[in-house]
């Protein structure tokens, strides 16, 4: 898990802001943001259900795990009508 900022005492830092998923060694999050200097929280796994999780990162993680169905990518007729 990564985030643009961290808060807390040294040794007890925690993410602050939107939570993103990032592959080890990658300079980019699953949603495509450049995150080369963002803090990484190795002890905190990214879960798509986390409050504050980036929706695009969550979808990317679900897709990689095979949990995404075609329904997530279909357009929503109700939102298209607005």
Secondary structure, 3 states (H helix, E strand, C coil): CEECEEECCCCCCEEECCEECECCCCCEECCCCECCCCEECCCCCCCCCCCCECHHHHHHHHHHCCCCCHHHHCCCHHHHCC
